[in-house]
Amino acid sequence: MQNVTLNVQGMSCGHCVKAVEGSVGELAGVNEVKVILADAQVEVVFDESQVSLEQIKETIDDQGYDVV
């Protein structure tokens, strides 16, 4: 398992949290996802043999947020 913290711009409300946690959480291999809205961060625990960090970043981007 790999644990990463991503800096994500554009999240500002509860809907943003649900959009990111819901979409990333649905990816096969993602064990845990937590948005820290005040810090503009997303913590993800995932199995790199099932999903890549790039796929996670693309999923966040597809929701309309920028991974920096």
N, CA, C and O of each residue as an XYZ file, in Angstrom:
272
protein
N       0.834     -1.189      0.000
C       0.000      0.000      0.000
C       0.876      1.249      0.000
O       1.933      1.292      0.629
N       0.421      2.226     -0.699
C       1.123      3.500     -0.754
C       0.202      4.579     -0.188
O      -1.004      4.566     -0.433
N       0.772      5.502      0.562
C       0.020      6.602      1.152
C       0.590      7.899      0.600
O       1.776      8.178      0.775
N      -0.252      8.705     -0.074
C       0.209      9.980     -0.624
C      -0.733     11.102     -0.211
O      -1.922     10.890      0.029
N      -0.174     12.285     -0.136
C      -0.954     13.497      0.108
C      -0.771     14.398     -1.096
O       0.346     14.782     -1.441
N      -1.885     14.729     -1.730
C      -1.862     15.569     -2.926
C      -2.385     16.963     -2.593
O      -3.351     17.104     -1.844
N      -1.756     17.980     -3.141
C      -2.259     19.348     -3.030
C      -3.220     19.574     -4.191
O      -2.864     19.387     -5.354
N      -4.448     19.980     -3.856
C      -5.490     20.121     -4.871
C      -6.119     21.501     -4.762
O      -6.584     21.892     -3.691
N      -6.133     22.237     -5.862
C      -6.727     23.574     -5.887
C      -8.141     23.514     -6.433
O      -8.457     22.692     -7.293
N      -8.992     24.403     -5.920
C     -10.339     24.538     -6.444
C     -11.422     23.956     -5.553
O     -12.606     24.148     -5.828
N     -11.052     23.254     -4.499
C     -12.045     22.684     -3.585
C     -12.427     23.742     -2.555
O     -11.559     24.373     -1.952
N     -13.739     23.932     -2.357
C     -14.139     24.998     -1.437
C     -15.342     24.666     -0.556
O     -15.702     25.460      0.313
N     -15.966     23.508     -0.765
C     -17.193     23.248     -0.011
C     -17.419     21.747      0.169
O     -16.642     20.923     -0.314
N     -18.489     21.417      0.867
C     -18.828     20.024      1.112
C     -19.080     19.246     -0.163
O     -18.765     18.058     -0.235
N     -19.644     19.896     -1.170
C     -19.877     19.220     -2.446
C     -18.552     18.806     -3.084
O     -18.439     17.727     -3.665
N     -17.562     19.674     -2.967
C     -16.236     19.363     -3.501
C     -15.660     18.128     -2.817
O     -15.097     17.247     -3.466
N     -15.810     18.080     -1.505
C     -15.312     16.939     -0.728
C     -15.979     15.654     -1.206
O     -15.304     14.653     -1.447
N     -17.297     15.680     -1.341
C     -18.033     14.477     -1.769
C     -17.656     14.072     -3.189
O     -17.545     12.882     -3.485
N     -17.458     15.048     -4.068
C     -17.112     14.742     -5.457
C     -15.760     14.041     -5.541
O     -15.610     13.049     -6.254
N     -14.789     14.558     -4.816
C     -13.440     13.977     -4.872
C     -13.407     12.638     -4.144
O     -12.919     11.648     -4.690
N     -13.920     12.599     -2.918
C     -13.890     11.349     -2.159
C     -14.696     10.258     -2.860
O     -14.288      9.096     -2.871
N     -15.828     10.620     -3.440
C     -16.659      9.637     -4.129
C     -16.005      9.088     -5.374
O     -15.990      7.875     -5.582
N     -15.458      9.963     -6.213
C     -14.880      9.502     -7.478
C     -13.584      8.730     -7.262
O     -13.376      7.687     -7.883
N     -12.719      9.223     -6.399
C     -11.454      8.523     -6.145
C     -11.727      7.225     -5.384
O     -11.092      6.203     -5.642
N     -12.656      7.270     -4.463
C     -12.990      6.084     -3.673
C     -13.539      4.936     -4.490
O     -13.462      3.783     -4.068
N     -14.097      5.236     -5.666
C     -14.649      4.192     -6.536
C     -13.580      3.466     -7.349
O     -13.849      2.407     -7.916
N     -12.379      4.021     -7.412
C     -11.320      3.384     -8.192
C     -10.883      2.074     -7.530
O     -10.682      2.013     -6.317
N     -10.742      1.043     -8.338
C     -10.245     -0.234     -7.827
C      -8.834     -0.037     -7.293
O      -7.986      0.548     -7.968
N      -8.585     -0.520     -6.092
C      -7.266     -0.405     -5.498
C      -7.125      0.731     -4.509
O      -6.136      0.804     -3.779
N      -8.116      1.630     -4.479
C      -8.076      2.726     -3.504
C      -8.680      2.221     -2.202
O      -9.838      1.806     -2.156
N      -7.882      2.263     -1.158
C      -8.299      1.759      0.146
C      -8.967      2.835      0.978
O      -9.936      2.572      1.690
N      -8.442      4.049      0.885
C      -8.947      5.153      1.705
C      -8.671      6.464      1.000
O      -7.619      6.640      0.386
N      -9.630      7.394      1.092
C      -9.426      8.738      0.550
C     -10.060      9.728      1.521
O     -11.187      9.540      1.979
N      -9.312     10.782      1.822
C      -9.790     11.789      2.765
C      -9.391     13.162      2.263
O      -8.221     13.423      1.984
N     -10.388     14.044      2.151
C     -10.136     15.424      1.749
C      -9.976     16.280      3.004
O     -10.801     16.218      3.915
N      -8.922     17.067      3.043
C      -8.715     18.041      4.100
C      -8.921     19.410      3.464
O      -7.992     20.015      2.929
N     -10.159     19.878      3.537
C     -10.565     21.075      2.816
C      -9.760     22.304      3.245
O      -9.344     23.092      2.396
N      -9.538     22.475      4.542
C      -8.827     23.656      5.053
C      -7.399     23.746      4.526
O      -6.864     24.843      4.362
N      -6.782     22.596      4.260
C      -5.401     22.575      3.765
C      -5.321     22.368      2.256
O      -4.225     22.337      1.696
N      -6.468     22.225      1.592
C      -6.522     21.963      0.147
C      -5.712     20.720     -0.211
O      -4.926     20.720     -1.158
N      -5.927     19.655      0.576
C      -5.184     18.423      0.356
C      -6.123     17.221      0.282
O      -7.226     17.227      0.827
N      -5.642     16.189     -0.415
C      -6.335     14.909     -0.497
C      -5.340     13.825     -0.112
O      -4.283     13.690     -0.728
N      -5.687     13.055      0.913
C      -4.858     11.926      1.333
C      -5.449     10.658      0.729
O      -6.652     10.418      0.830
N      -4.605      9.855      0.105
C      -5.062      8.626     -0.545
C      -4.155      7.467     -0.138
O      -2.929      7.568     -0.181
N      -4.788      6.370      0.256
C      -4.082      5.115      0.514
C      -4.528      4.157     -0.584
O      -5.722      3.902     -0.745
N      -3.561      3.623     -1.343
C      -3.938      2.792     -2.488
C      -2.923      1.689     -2.739
O      -1.777      1.753     -2.294
N      -3.378      0.681     -3.464
C      -2.540     -0.448     -3.868
C      -2.018     -0.151     -5.265
O      -2.765     -0.190     -6.243
N      -0.723      0.149     -5.346
C      -0.151      0.563     -6.628
C      -0.131     -0.541     -7.680
O       0.140     -0.270     -8.849
N      -0.414     -1.776     -7.284
C      -0.507     -2.851     -8.268
C      -1.875     -2.850     -8.962
O      -2.060     -3.524     -9.975
N      -2.832     -2.089     -8.411
C      -4.177     -2.029     -8.992
C      -4.517     -0.682     -9.611
O      -5.312     -0.610    -10.548
N      -3.924      0.379     -9.096
C      -4.225      1.724     -9.599
C      -2.962      2.577     -9.465
O      -2.220      2.460     -8.490
N      -2.731      3.435    -10.459
C      -1.538      4.278    -10.424
C      -1.872      5.648     -9.834
O      -3.027      6.073     -9.817
N      -0.846      6.316     -9.360
C      -1.012      7.670     -8.859
C      -1.530      8.571     -9.973
O      -2.340      9.466     -9.732
N      -1.060      8.330    -11.188
C      -1.513      9.128    -12.333
C      -3.022      8.973    -12.558
O      -3.702      9.951    -12.869
N      -3.546      7.758    -12.404
C      -4.994      7.535    -12.551
C      -5.773      8.294    -11.480
O      -6.843      8.838    -11.755
N      -5.244      8.329    -10.279
C      -5.896      9.056     -9.191
C      -5.914     10.551     -9.503
O      -6.937     11.215     -9.337
N      -4.781     11.071     -9.953
C      -4.696     12.485    -10.310
C      -5.661     12.830    -11.445
O      -6.313     13.874    -11.410
N      -5.754     11.961    -12.443
C      -6.663     12.189    -13.573
C      -8.116     12.195    -13.107
O      -8.922     12.984    -13.601
N      -8.450     11.329    -12.169
C      -9.813     11.267    -11.650
C     -10.170     12.562    -10.926
O     -11.280     13.071    -11.076
N      -9.238     13.093    -10.144
C      -9.469     14.371     -9.469
C      -9.617     15.484    -10.499
O     -10.497     16.336    -10.378
N      -8.762     15.476    -11.504
C      -8.818     16.469    -12.581
C     -10.156     16.395    -13.318
O     -10.727     17.427    -13.672
N     -10.652     15.190    -13.549
C     -11.941     15.001    -14.236
C     -13.108     15.590    -13.455
O     -14.150     15.902    -14.032
N     -12.936     15.743    -12.136
C     -13.976     16.349    -11.306
C     -13.903     17.882    -11.341
O     -14.761     18.560    -10.775
N     -12.878     18.423    -12.005
C     -12.754     19.867    -12.169
C     -11.791     20.540    -11.212
O     -11.828     21.760    -11.052
N     -10.930     19.762    -10.572
C      -9.971     20.316     -9.614
C      -8.551     20.098    -10.135
O      -8.296     19.188    -10.925
N      -7.646     20.938     -9.685
C      -6.268     20.907    -10.172
C      -5.326     20.318     -9.133
O      -5.220     20.833     -8.020
N      -4.647     19.247     -9.493
C      -3.616     18.662     -8.634
C      -2.320     19.413     -8.935
O      -1.868     19.463    -10.079
N      -1.734     19.992     -7.894
C      -0.505     20.789     -8.088
C       0.677     20.151     -7.391
O       1.787     20.681     -7.446
